[in-house]
């Protein structure tokens, strides 16, 4: 089964939002600056994660198709 892109990307974005905001809080940044950086980091992380998951899905789809083609060739040779 292929990986669902949107839930994975949203989960990664939420985790990165809180991670960036915690780092900003411990660095002593103003709350507005911390929130803005965390939002931008989460948006960027969402985009990157969605692209990576799409690439992984393309690789998995190609592998599944190749497997079925090879399996079909083997049954054609035997039968």
Helices and strands as residue ranges (DSSP letters): H 5-26, H 31-78
